[in-house]
Amino acid sequence: MQSSHVEALQTKHAGLEAKLRQEQARPAPDDAVIRQIKRQKLKIKEELSAG
């Protein structure tokens, strides 16, 4: 059974993944935005693996 915290993190991670794909699909993707999204995803992934 997953906790609501884990589910919330997974939902947030999926949302960030969607944002990342959307940014990368733009004609001129912003590298700073992409790096920020990837950092946020990594933090969530680390928290999920630590839990």
N, C-alpha and C positions, 0 to 999 in steps of 0.2 A: 504494500500500500504506500502510495506516494503522499507526501505532505503537501499542503497547499502552497507552502513556500517553494518547494521544488517545482511544482506545476507553474507557479508564477514566473520562476526563473526560466523555465522552458518556453513559456509563452513570450517572455521578453526577448529571449534569444532568437526565436522564430521571427519576431517583429523586426529585430535588428538585421537579420539575414535578408528579409524582404527589402528593408531600407537600403542595404548594401547593394543588392541586385539592381534596385531602381537607380541608385546613384551611378553605378557602373554602366548602366544602359544609356545614360545621358550622352549627348554629343560631346560634351566637354566635362568629364567627371572631375570633381574636386578632390585632389589627393588628400588634403587635410581632413575632409569629411570622411573619406574612406578609412584613413588611419584611425580616426576617432571611433568610428563604428566597430572596426576590428578590435580595438582595445577594449571596448565595452563588451563585445562578444567573448573575448578571452577571459575577462574578469568573471563573467557569468559561468563560463565553462569550468574555470578553476573552482568556483564556489560549488558547482554541481558535483565535481569529482571529489571535492573535499568532504562533502556531506555524506 
